[in-house]
Amino acid sequence: MAVPTSIYQTSTGQYTATGDMPTYQIRAPTTGLPQGVVMAASPGSLHSPQQLAEEATRKRELRLMKNREAAKECRRRKKEYVKCLESRVAVLEVQNKKLIEELETLKDICSPKTD
């Protein structure tokens, strides 16, 4: 059982405890209850099993939709990364080819020519 981290009074005079789930609303005794007694109701306890199943289905669909969007974004970033790497490879291949040609030229200049 989670212990609320804070309790505050709303504009309607209700006291609400917040913190880890579940959240409870604590109402001041406006009925004929003794002075020190307060009423507490958990919002989750007011749902029928059908409502809980629908809520679970809705949460699952929302989670799956967010997951699809995240996967789509991940694939887009990966594709962009691969294109960047391919571009870098092309630049390095051109640079390597130029360096090899320069090396051959320098070898021809420096090597003694024997005709």
C-alpha positions in Angstrom: 0.0 0.0 0.0 1.4 3.3 -1.0 1.5 6.2 1.4 0.3 9.5 0.0 3.1 12.1 -0.4 0.9 15.2 0.0 -2.7 16.1 1.0 -4.3 19.3 -0.2 -7.8 20.9 0.0 -9.6 21.5 -3.3 -11.9 24.5 -3.9 -14.9 22.4 -3.1 -13.6 21.7 0.4 -12.6 18.1 -0.4 -9.2 16.8 0.7 -7.2 14.9 -2.0 -4.2 12.7 -1.2 -1.7 12.3 -4.0 1.4 10.3 -4.4 1.9 6.7 -5.6 -1.1 5.0 -7.1 -3.9 4.7 -6.1 -5.1 8.2 -5.4 -7.8 8.7 -2.8 -10.2 11.5 -2.4 -11.0 12.3 1.3 -14.2 14.2 1.9 -14.9 16.3 5.0 -17.8 14.9 7.0 -20.8 16.9 5.8 -23.2 14.2 6.9 -24.2 13.3 10.5 -21.0 11.4 11.1 -19.0 12.0 14.3 -16.6 15.0 14.1 -13.3 12.9 13.8 -14.6 10.6 11.0 -13.8 11.2 7.3 -14.9 9.3 4.3 -12.5 7.9 1.7 -13.3 6.5 -1.7 -10.9 5.0 -4.2 -11.7 6.1 -7.7 -10.8 2.6 -9.0 -13.3 0.8 -6.8 -16.3 2.5 -8.5 -15.9 0.7 -11.9 -17.6 -2.4 -13.0 -15.7 -5.4 -14.4 -16.8 -4.4 -17.9 -15.5 -0.9 -17.4 -12.2 -2.2 -16.1 -11.9 -4.5 -19.2 -12.7 -1.6 -21.6 -10.2 0.6 -19.8 -7.5 -2.1 -20.0 -8.3 -2.6 -23.7 -8.1 1.2 -24.3 -4.8 1.4 -22.4 -3.4 -1.5 -24.4 -4.5 0.1 -27.8 -3.0 3.4 -26.7 0.3 1.7 -25.7 0.4 -0.2 -29.0 -0.3 3.0 -31.0 2.6 4.8 -29.1 4.8 1.8 -29.7 4.1 1.8 -33.5 4.9 5.6 -33.6 8.1 5.0 -31.7 9.1 2.1 -33.9 8.3 4.2 -37.0 10.5 7.1 -35.7 13.3 4.6 -34.8 13.2 3.1 -38.4 13.4 6.7 -39.8 16.4 7.6 -37.7 18.1 4.3 -38.6 17.5 4.9 -42.3 19.0 8.5 -42.0 22.0 7.1 -40.1 22.6 4.5 -42.8 22.4 7.1 -45.5 24.9 9.2 -43.6 27.3 6.3 -43.3 26.9 5.4 -47.0 27.7 9.0 -47.9 30.8 9.0 -45.6 32.0 5.7 -47.2 31.7 7.3 -50.7 33.7 10.3 -49.6 36.4 8.1 -48.0 36.6 5.9 -51.1 37.2 8.9 -53.3 39.8 10.2 -50.9 41.5 6.8 -50.8 41.6 6.6 -54.6 43.2 10.1 -54.8 45.8 9.2 -52.2 46.6 6.0 -54.0 47.1 7.9 -57.3 49.3 10.5 -55.4 51.3 7.7 -54.0 51.9 6.2 -57.4 52.9 9.6 -58.8 55.4 10.1 -56.0 56.8 6.6 -56.5 57.3 7.3 -60.2 59.1 10.6 -59.4 61.3 9.2 -56.7 62.2 5.9 -58.2 65.3 5.8 -60.3 64.4 5.4 -63.9 66.3 2.7 -65.7 65.6 2.7 -69.4 
